[in-house]
Amino acid sequence: MKTRTLALIALFFILPFGIFEFNEINWTSMPTNIYLKVGFVIVFTTCVTYLFNLFGLSKLKPTTVGVFIYLQPVIASIYALITGSDSLNSIKIFATIIIFLGVYLVTKQVDKSIK
C-alpha cells in the first residue's frame, strides 16, 4: 500500500476525534510565528522524518530501521528531560520499558528450525 493511501485512510480514522478541536481554532488571532512553528513541525519533524525512514528502509535492514523508529520517543523524552521541558514519571518509565521490550523482540533472532 502506498504511503499516500495509508495517510488518507489514517485521516478518516483521526478526523472524528480532532475535527471539533480543529474548528475551535481562532485562525485570525494567531500570530505569524505560530504558523511558522506549526509548519516546521509538519514539514520537518513529520514529513522529513518519514522520508528518512523510507530512505533508511531502502538502504538498511528493516530491523535496524524498526529499532530507530521504536527509539524515537525515548530519544525525544531524554532530550525533553535534559532541556527541562518535561518531567519523569512512572508512566514514562513503564512506556520506556515496553519500548525496549519491543526493540528486543524486533532484534531477536528467530530459530529457523521451527516451522
C-alpha positions as CSV (number, residue, x, y, z in Angstrom):
1,M,0.0,0.0,0.0
2,K,1.4,3.4,-0.9
3,T,2.2,5.9,1.8
4,R,-0.4,8.4,0.5
5,T,-3.1,5.9,0.6
6,L,-2.2,4.9,4.1
7,A,-2.1,8.6,5.2
8,L,-5.6,9.1,3.7
9,I,-7.0,6.1,5.5
10,A,-5.4,7.4,8.7
11,L,-7.1,10.8,8.2
12,F,-10.5,9.2,8.2
13,F,-9.8,7.5,11.5
14,I,-8.4,10.6,13.1
15,L,-10.9,13.1,11.8
16,P,-13.8,12.2,14.2
17,F,-11.5,12.8,17.2
18,G,-9.9,16.1,16.1
19,I,-12.5,17.9,14.0
20,F,-14.1,19.7,16.9
21,E,-10.9,21.0,18.4
22,F,-9.7,22.0,14.9
23,N,-12.9,24.0,14.4
24,E,-12.3,25.8,17.7
25,I,-9.1,27.4,16.5
26,N,-9.3,31.1,16.0
27,W,-7.1,31.4,12.9
28,T,-7.3,35.2,12.6
29,S,-5.9,35.9,16.1
30,M,-3.0,33.5,15.8
31,P,0.4,35.3,15.5
32,T,2.6,34.6,12.4
33,N,5.3,32.9,14.4
34,I,2.8,30.2,15.5
35,Y,2.1,29.4,11.8
36,L,5.8,29.1,11.2
37,K,6.3,26.8,14.2
38,V,3.4,24.6,13.1
39,G,4.7,24.5,9.6
40,F,8.2,23.5,10.9
41,V,6.6,20.6,12.9
42,I,4.6,19.4,10.0
43,V,7.4,19.6,7.4
44,F,10.5,18.7,9.3
45,T,9.6,16.6,12.3
46,T,6.8,14.7,10.5
47,C,7.3,14.6,6.7
48,V,11.1,14.6,6.5
49,T,11.3,12.0,9.3
50,Y,9.1,9.7,7.4
51,L,11.0,10.3,4.2
52,F,14.3,9.4,6.0
53,N,12.6,6.3,7.4
54,L,11.6,5.2,3.9
55,F,15.1,6.0,2.6
56,G,16.6,4.0,5.5
57,L,14.4,1.0,4.6
58,S,15.8,1.1,1.1
59,K,19.4,1.1,2.4
60,L,19.3,-0.8,5.8
61,K,17.8,-3.9,7.2
62,P,14.2,-3.5,8.3
63,T,15.1,-4.4,11.9
64,T,17.7,-1.5,12.0
65,V,15.0,1.0,10.9
66,G,12.5,-0.6,13.2
67,V,14.8,-0.1,16.2
68,F,15.3,3.6,15.3
69,I,11.6,4.1,14.9
70,Y,10.9,2.5,18.2
71,L,13.6,4.5,20.0
72,Q,12.4,7.9,18.6
73,P,10.0,8.6,21.6
74,V,12.7,7.6,24.1
75,I,15.3,9.9,22.5
76,A,12.7,12.7,22.4
77,S,11.9,12.1,26.1
78,I,15.6,12.1,27.1
79,Y,16.1,15.4,25.2
80,A,13.0,16.9,26.9
81,L,14.3,15.8,30.3
82,I,17.8,17.3,29.6
83,T,16.3,20.6,28.5
84,G,13.9,20.8,31.4
85,S,10.7,20.8,29.3
86,D,9.4,17.6,30.7
87,S,9.5,15.6,33.9
88,L,9.9,11.9,34.6
89,N,7.1,9.9,36.0
90,S,6.1,6.2,36.3
91,I,4.1,6.2,33.1
92,K,7.1,7.3,31.0
93,I,9.3,4.8,32.8
94,F,6.8,2.0,32.1
95,A,6.5,3.1,28.4
96,T,10.2,3.1,28.0
97,I,10.4,-0.4,29.4
98,I,7.7,-1.5,26.9
99,I,9.6,0.2,24.0
100,F,12.9,-1.6,24.9
101,L,10.9,-4.8,25.1
102,G,9.6,-4.2,21.6
103,V,13.2,-3.4,20.4
104,Y,14.4,-6.6,21.9
105,L,11.6,-8.6,20.2
106,V,12.3,-7.0,16.8
107,T,16.1,-7.7,17.0
108,K,15.8,-11.2,18.5
109,Q,17.0,-13.9,16.1
110,V,14.3,-16.4,15.2
111,D,15.2,-20.1,15.3
112,K,14.7,-21.1,11.6
113,S,14.4,-24.8,12.5
114,I,10.9,-24.2,14.0
115,K,8.3,-24.3,11.2
